Amino acid sequence: MMFLNSAILAALTLGLLPILIHLLNRQRYKKIDFPTLRFLHELQKQKMRQVRIRQIVLLILRTLAVIFIVLAIARPVVKSSGGLLPGGEARSTAVLVLDRSASMRTETPDGTRFRQVQTRAQEVLNALQDGDEAQIVWADAEPEVFPQQPTTQIGLLRATVVDAQPTLRGGDLVKALQQARAILGNSQNLHKEVYVLSDFSVGAWPEKMPESELLPKDVRLFTLPLDGPDARNLGITWAAVTSRIITPGRAIEVSFTVHNTSGVPAADRIVSVYSGGRRVAQTRVTLAPGESKTQRLKFVPDTPGDQVGYVRIEEADDFPADDQRYFVLRVPARLNVAVAGNDGPARSLTALALNPSTDPGAFILTAVLTPAQLEAEDWSRFDAIVIVDASDFSGVFASRLRKFAEDGKGAFILFGPQADLRACGAWLPALGLPTPSEVWQQESGAVRWQRVDFAHPLFEGLFEEQPASVSPEISKFVRVRSGGAAVEVISVSTGSPFLLESRIGRGRVLMMTGSPDPSWSTLFRSGIFPPLMVRGAAYLSGIGTSGEEYQLTAGVPASLAFPGLPGEERFELRGEQTIVPAVESSAAGFQIKIPALDAPGAYELWHGTRRMTAVAVNIPARESELQPAREDSYQPILGGTRTEVSEQASVEAAILQGRFGRELWKLCLFLALAFLAAEMLVGRVGRREVAVA
């Protein structure tokens, strides 16, 4: 036997009240014997014996009545299938955990997987008895419950299941079961049941499982897996622009991963890349069961700007939701670059390398300035700053240039004959760069580059094959002291660094210890100098990037960071659905807080009437894993008393098989009333006898 309201059992102490009252009401009299009353005394003894027996009977009846009233409130339950006890059938609280993640869109011979879940959920609801309570937990990445409290209106739940649709989000059965446990923890019913209807695929479980069991032992757990043939699926699980520097007119590289999640091979499947609404590249893939491949395709974008492209498998399969994956491509239309320094060959040759034609419509538009003019300018109009052969700056220059880099932009620093090394040493450490010590000069001949990091983005795509040497002849360069957080990109044969990179916040700073000045090197007439400067400006601007930070996942909240102030106009994310995101300001700029989106596709972020950027949304990559997870990976943490109900088995039979509990509160209440009635009858008989006497 068990009690559903066990805390009420403490009230059983009330059964002592009749006994206490009986003891307090006992009167003791002084005995005085009269000889003439001897016969009456004998008669009184006999009568008092009968009164005492009646009082004991009344005491017992009253005590039992109180005890059984308390037991009725505590709701005792016994397991009995014979129906011999006059108690009531024990009620149940049922929680239906329903998987509606993207993988439930998989096609089967009997419809989608979610259609099968709907059918079996109706079977569960039909098997519930009158008075049973039920509630639905949608096993999303963040579970949703319906309704807010368990309800006996089973028809409402049936209608909700019929009207439901699978999402394009991910799912999490662990969080859903934790939610079910919280619901059942508030239930006072005898039977506590959880029904899990899912494909139990790999994507339905988190990558890291909890260590403790999800359900207590008194919960009956029914798992209803979906039977049927394995799904035939080839999916794109990842796609992105992998070119790290993007400039107009040059080929970019898109990489993608194709995964065969089915148990049959996929041969000669066509995979295409689309940009600007048209197909720009294509390849064929062949994958064994369970195999993944990452491939790369190149194409030249038609137009500048930021846009959403996608990689698509041309042949449909059982799970079309992962046949297409979106990426963001950001091709800068123009870069505004400030070239600041003392008037001389180094400054003019640098500006010429950035814009050889001095065409105002060219990709890079340069503004040639003196150091004083640079400090007077509004830097917000520049995408990058090149400082070459410069002398002294003001005291606030270092902090201003650091803030420029922290906001996602950058600077390229080059030396020259007119550079003041002592003055530069005052502000270069603030940018994470080493302090210059002296100008090194080769007395005879020249030095060359000894080590070049060709894996650096500056050299990406410049050469079909790594050249033996691209070095100019260097007769002078600035030696630097050790220290700082800068990373060496190029070094000369003496072992000294020639090109260094420092990362600051979201931006970067490059420093070349040499100079394009003819008296320092032949860099100005080498073939590497113009592309090095152009790519350096694009690299520092942060505009021509892969845009992977703008690729979001359906069902997962995201945050996009921007420099500056947000302004007064409203932000909107427009696409498959339109939302108004929240905005949070900080010292580093502001962030756009995007809630979990339901629909994958191409989106645009607008600020009033101004389009800010393109945004891509994809289904979770784990949803492509359609095969059931290994049972030993999740069974140990389920808990409860588990029963698996196959599609061929009767759901109702499985449910009723363990439902043989009966509540005895009605019996206890009946007995309490019977004891009270008996007490009234015994008490009335006693009063009648006294009256007759």
Summary of the structure (lengths in Angstrom):
residues: 693
radius of gyration: 41.3
end to end distance: 48.7
largest distance: 155.9
contacts: 2255
relative contact order: 0.14
helix: 31%
strand: 33%
